């Protein structure tokens, strides 16, 4: 299982990213300072680092320079509210592999993480299977009993989350955080709307409502 180091001092964002990555099959570690980031990046054996720039003890660019100077070539994706061209260029020239500005949708971040780690991922993990469903992470295609169906990007992300946890009840809050991001409206009924749409496409009996809790995928 791939290991990701999350360097983020804002607890809300760190929790949002960690929960989403954990639900997507990754193992995560969260640290909140630059000093911890360097120590963990050098000794922790991580497959990827998500690095915030606005750390309390040092600038994220300095962390990145230090990590690279120590010979650590792990992929690094910068997460920051700084959206200026100069910051983006500085990050990439310092050794970052990608640059994501806040706020962001989790599905976008997940796609970028997978892109950086694709070469290391075994081919047999690119297709999720559960109860007659097949979801191809590489081609973004879904088949029901061998018949291809078309899903929107959000429907695909929601089904992927369910298929990674077959038989497990997922709350509406978990689904909102994973698919719609940390700036979602917790009072929205958007999850129920998309679940109804998914049921029409993959079969109503495959996604079960658990009253007062959320949904689970059968199979």
N, C-alpha and C positions, 0 to 999 in steps of 0.2 A: 504494500500500500504506500502511495507517494506521500511524503512528508513536506508540509509547508510551514514556514516561519512567517508569522504575521507580526510586523513591527508597527504598532499603532497605540498611541497613548490615550485616544478618546475611546472610552469604554463602550459607548453605544455602537460606534462603527466597528470596533474590534469584535464585539459580540455578534453583530450582524454578519460579518464576513466569516468568522469562525463557525457559526452555526450552519451557514450555507455550505461551506466547504466540507464540514463534517458530514452533512446530509448528502453530499455529492460523492462521498467515498474516500475523502482525503483524511489524513491525520494531521492535526494542526497544533501549533504551539504559539502562544501570544506573549509578546514582551512589549514594554512600554517606554524603554529608554534606548538611546544609541549605544551605550556601553553594553547593555545586555544583548543588543542586536549583533554587535561584533562578536562577542563571546559565543553566542549560539550559532551564528553563521559559520564560524570557523570550526567549532567542535561538534556541532549537532547532527551533521550528516543529512542536511535537508536537501530536497529536490528543487525547491523554489522558495524565493523570499518575496513577500509583499511589504514594501517599505514606505512608510509615511515620511514626509519631509519635515513636518513641524513637530519635532520631538522636544521634550522639556530640557534635555541636557546638551543637545548638540543638533546641528542641522543634518538632515538625512543625506545630503550630498557628501558630507564629511564621513558619515558611516559607510556610504557606498565606496568612497575612495579608499578608506581603510580596509574594507573587506577585499577589494580588488588588489590592493598592494600586498595583501597576505596570501595571494594566489588562489583565492576562492572564486571559482568560475560558475557557481550556481546561478541560474537565471534569476534576475531581479526585476520585479514590476513595481514601479513607483505609484503610490496612491497619494494624491494631494489635491488641495483646493486651489493651488497655484496653477493658473491656466495660461500664463504668458508664454509666448514663443521662446523667450530667452531661457526660462526655467526648463521647458521641454528639451531644448537643445542641450542645455547644461547636463541634464539628467542622462540623456543618451550618450553624450560625449564622455561622461564620467564612468559609464559602464552599465547603465540600465538597459534592459532588453525591451521594455515597454513602459508606457506612461499613461495612467488613467486618472482623469480629473474627477473630483467630487462635486456634486453628488453623482453617483453612477447606479445603474441597475445591476443586480447581482448576476443576471444572465450574461451581461456583457463581460463582466469580470471573469466569470467562469469560462467563457469562450476563450478569453485571452490566456488564462491559466492553462487550459488544455492545449492551446496552440503551442505554448512554450514547452510543454511536457510530452507532446504527441510522439516524438521520436523514441521516448523511453517507455511508452505504454504498450504492453503486450496487445497484439492484434485481437485476441479473443475477448478483450475487455471493451472493445469498441461497440459491441452489440449487447444490449440488455434484453433479456427474455423473461416473460412471466405470463402464465395462463393464456397462451395462444397469441400473445403480443410480442413483437420484435421491434426494438427501437435502436436504430443505427446512429451512434454518436458522431461518426465521421461524415456520413452523407446527409444526416438530419432527416432520414426517412423512417416511416413507421408502417408496419404491416400488421394486419389483424387476420389471423388464420391464413397467412400467406398472401393476403390481398392488400395492396398498398393503399393507404389513406393519406389525405392531405391535412396537415395541421398548421395552424399559425405558430409563430415563434413562441408566444406565451403558452399556447396549448402544449407544444412540444416540451417546454421547460416544466410545466406542471405534471405532465405524464412521466417525464424522466424522474422527477422527484418521487412520485408514487411507485415507479418501477424499481427504484433503488431501495425501497422499503416495503416490499410486498407483504401484505398481512398486518402491517403496522399502522396504527391510527396516527394520522398526521393532523394537527390542529390547523384551523384557518389561519392563525397567527404565523405558524411555521411556513405555510404556503405563501402568505403575503410577503413575508420577509425574503423568502428564497426567490420568488418569481418577480415580485414588483419592487423590491428594494426597501431600504431603510427609511425612505421618505413617504411610504405608503400611508393611506388613511386607515387606521385600525377599525373604523366603523363601517368600512365599505363592504358591500356584498359581492364584490367582483369575483371572489373565489367561487362562490356558488354559481354565478353566471357561467364561468369558464368550465366548471365541473359539468354542468348541464350540457354544454357544447361538446365536451369530451365524450360524455356518455352517448350522445347521438352518433359519434364517429367510431368509437371502439366497443360499444355495447354497454347498455345501462347496467347490466348485472355485474360488470367488472369493477365498478367503483361504488362502494357501499357507504351510505351515510351512517355515521355513529352518532346518535342523538346527543346533543350537548357537548360534543367533543370535536368532530371533524369528519375526515374521510379515510378509507383504507382501500387498497387494491386487493382484490381477491386473486386466488391462483397460487 
